[in-house]
Amino acid sequence: MAQSSRERETEGIKETVLIPTIVYAARVKDRELLERSSSGGAFTAISDYFLEDGNAVVCAIYNYELHQTEFCLVTDKKAREQALGSKYMQSNPGIIYKTTLQWLKDKPDKMLLFVGMGCQADGFRKFAETMRIRDRVIVVDIICHGTPSPKLWREYANVLENKHNGKIKYLTFKDKRNGWNHPTAVAQINGVEISLREYVKIFYNKCALRPSCHECPYATTERKTDITIGDFWHIEKTIPDFYDPQGTSVFLIHTEQGLELFDRIKDNLEYCISNTEECWQINLERPTEKSPMREQFWSDYQAKGIEFIMKKYGNDSLHKKVKNKLKRMFGGGCLTDIYGTDTEFSETGYETYFIAMPDLYGRTA
């Protein structure tokens, strides 16, 4: 399985050869930055290294006018700040391939960092190899639960703006005011916070995910990007001495380039070596399963629209509200400790975390 970590020339195209995956648990030492990050600050730590040396970063930034997330090329930390935080929607690539290629041609002595979901990152990796720029690009992908239809979010955002008579000015899906394990999703309209719980509920019940997400080939610990990042879920059980209530990121390093990058940023991190068993989460083993409610969900949407499905699928039944109240009484943690494994929450390995840790499937770090 182990291969040489040097680069090889294949038909005139430089191709990075993989190394056996190395796993680290890590978080930034800067506590203020950690609190602002969705997880352990992995994205910021990596992008800081690039931006401080005059290089560029390609990352997903939310467009508040169009209500969509777009890939943008940024060259300073102020612009990069707009990319912080998880975004539970698909990113539009636009002309980012053309933009990055031109930037690298104009800056022959500089490097570029690309950060995206597994499918996006691997597509950019292949593009970089084809264009013979792979040796100037670091590709980082993010552990992904799946991507909902971008149309649903746009319609939902418009409903919120109409209802509250204003524009969304701020958006976060993983505010850590209640701790990393219990993220809060809110938008801000006219200076007032608006809960996004309905949309998040639909995101996690899998009804709105794109069909390709249920067949995702990137749900594995073995990838062809340089580094994979995400939340190090259930670290309080697997590495309890390294647990921090403000979050920890997982780094899965796949190439020599990725390992070299980690070595260059590790002075800014608290970190420890780990392995693929300790950092296990379902989307490092297999794709998210299709919801049995998916067909009915889309049928309801086509017939009755966005507000109807948000009310029907974005709110808990009385039965679930009682269960969640009991969970809080027992201090969160493991639902099967309270209800046993024969419940509607059983999801082949996720039954102990799905509700208590609503972001277990992982997004940005």
Number of C-alpha atoms within 10 A of each C-alpha: 5 9 10 13 15 13 16 13 9 9 7 10 15 18 21 23 18 24 21 18 20 18 23 20 27 26 31 27 17 12 13 9 15 20 20 17 27 29 35 33 30 26 25 20 19 20 25 17 15 22 19 12 11 15 21 25 28 24 24 27 23 21 11 14 9 11 18 20 21 21 22 23 22 22 19 17 16 9 14 23 12 14 22 21 23 20 20 23 21 20 20 17 14 11 11 17 15 9 13 21 16 11 16 18 11 10 14 9 10 16 21 27 22 24 26 24 24 24 17 19 22 19 13 21 24 15 15 23 18 14 12 14 19 22 15 15 22 23 25 28 25 24 26 26 27 29 21 21 14 19 14 17 18 15 15 18 21 17 14 20 16 11 9 14 11 14 18 22 13 13 20 19 21 25 21 22 12 11 15 24 21 18 19 19 20 19 19 17 18 13 12 12 14 16 15 19 16 18 23 18 17 20 21 23 16 22 20 23 24 16 14 11 21 19 14 18 14 22 24 16 23 18 21 23 27 27 27 28 30 28 30 28 26 21 21 13 11 16 15 10 9 16 17 14 14 20 25 30 26 29 30 29 29 26 27 20 23 23 18 12 18 18 10 12 16 16 11 14 18 15 19 12 10 18 14 17 9 16 24 17 23 21 21 19 15 16 20 21 16 17 15 11 14 16 12 11 18 15 13 15 16 11 11 11 14 17 14 13 21 18 12 14 18 20 16 14 11 9 8 12 12 11 16 17 12 15 19 11 9 13 10 18 18 19 23 15 11 14 13 13 15 9 11 8 17 16 15 9 11 16 19 21 22 19 20 19 19 16 21 22 22 23 22 27 27
